[in-house]
Structure formats: C-alpha cells, structure tokens
C-alpha cells in the first residue's frame, strides 16, 4: 500500500540554525500539507500546497517557514532560524484530487524536531 | 484556536464494551468531520468521516454520529478491542466543491485504552 514517508525521523538542531524536513508524498497525490504537534498538544495545521504554490497557511506559518517541491517527488519544509518553541513533531500529509467527499489525507510518520 | 474540542484527554474501557469518544466544534462553517487514530511514533491514520448532510455513518465496528444543532459529534467503537488503544483525533473541515482539502482543524485528542 502506498504511504507517505518522512526523513529524518528525528532532527536535533541548535537554536538559530536552519533545518529542512523532507517528505515524499504518495505518488499520484496532488495536495500536500504540513502539520505540527507540540508535545502533549493538538495537531496544528501549518500549510497546504497545490500546483506548486501555497494554497493556505495558518498564523503559525510565518516568514521563517517555507515549503518547496523541488522535484516530482519531494516536498520540503524549511525553518530558516529555529527557535526553541519550534520543537515539535512535524507531520507531512498528502491527498488525491477528486476525493471530494472523503477528504482523506494520508499522513507520514512524522519528524521529531528538537531545538536546543 | 479552539474551534474543535475534545474535552476528555483519556478514556479507559474494558475489552468487548463500547467506547464513546466525544468532540465539539464551534465553527458553524464546518461541514465535514473526520476521526483519525494515532499510534505512538506514527502519523495519524484516517478512520471514518461524516458529511454534515448525514447524522450517522457506520463502518464495521466504528460509527460516527453528528448532531449539528449541538455542534457535537461522537465516535462509537463496539466492541472495543485492545488493538484500538490509541489517541483519537477529531477533525473538522470546510469542504469545498473543488475538492480543496484546506481548513482541517484538529481537536487535542483522546487517549483510548482498551483493557483485556
């Protein structure tokens, strides 16, 4: 069964450093998302991406965040200058066009980001 | 952002009994609701969904009930099995005709423990 994959599974970085979280969505999917979950809190929407551009972003997704689909398979989340409060589990998700009444997003296993 | 609320952080039930997980929402624009299940170290997996045009959707042991006037939905699992032990997230979305999957908001999750 096709699945969303994410690398690395755990990323440790120093405050102020840049990190890039990588995701490989399911191959025939066209919508891509990033979510995060701070330890003990709810899953929060960050950004959605379609047709090589951001379709929506939350208030969390400020100028230090960016997303990119550099090739036909990868979808990346870049945090330019990490802060302590960026420590969280980051989930990538993807969905296929045409699932109008299922709205099913497939999630990856997550990348745990620890900012020291 | 408290648009979707799961007021019970945890629930414990005996194997074979019914598990009832509750979710409330405040945004009347939400017209599509989903339940996701999450095991430790994995991303959320889609479980079941319901459109606002329905008040019940059933899939095997899982049934979701929607009460639009109360802005409340619940997930019933019967009979509960030890393998159902996981964190369950309620999510709500504003469904677009163009199958846009944006605007999904998650509750904080309820940790279900099913005891053998």
Boltz contact constraints between the chains, C-beta under 6 A:
constraints:
  - contact:
      token1: [A, 31]
      token2: [B, 101]
      max_distance: 6.0
  - contact:
      token1: [A, 42]
      token2: [B, 106]
      max_distance: 6.0
  - contact:
      token1: [A, 42]
      token2: [B, 108]
      max_distance: 6.0
  - contact:
      token1: [A, 43]
      token2: [B, 106]
      max_distance: 6.0
  - contact:
      token1: [A, 48]
      token2: [B, 102]
      max_distance: 6.0
  - contact:
      token1: [A, 56]
      token2: [B, 102]
      max_distance: 6.0
  - contact:
      token1: [A, 91]
      token2: [B, 43]
      max_distance: 6.0
  - contact:
      token1: [A, 95]
      token2: [B, 101]
      max_distance: 6.0
  - contact:
      token1: [A, 97]
      token2: [B, 99]
      max_distance: 6.0
  - contact:
      token1: [A, 100]
      token2: [B, 99]
      max_distance: 6.0
  - contact:
      token1: [A, 103]
      token2: [B, 32]
      max_distance: 6.0
  - contact:
      token1: [A, 103]
      token2: [B, 93]
      max_distance: 6.0
  - contact:
      token1: [A, 103]
      token2: [B, 101]
      max_distance: 6.0
  - contact:
      token1: [A, 104]
      token2: [B, 46]
      max_distance: 6.0
  - contact:
      token1: [A, 107]
      token2: [B, 43]
      max_distance: 6.0
  - contact:
      token1: [A, 107]
      token2: [B, 44]
      max_distance: 6.0
  - contact:
      token1: [A, 108]
      token2: [B, 43]
      max_distance: 6.0
  - contact:
      token1: [A, 109]
      token2: [B, 42]
      max_distance: 6.0
  - contact:
      token1: [A, 109]
      token2: [B, 43]
      max_distance: 6.0
  - contact:
      token1: [A, 110]
      token2: [B, 43]
      max_distance: 6.0
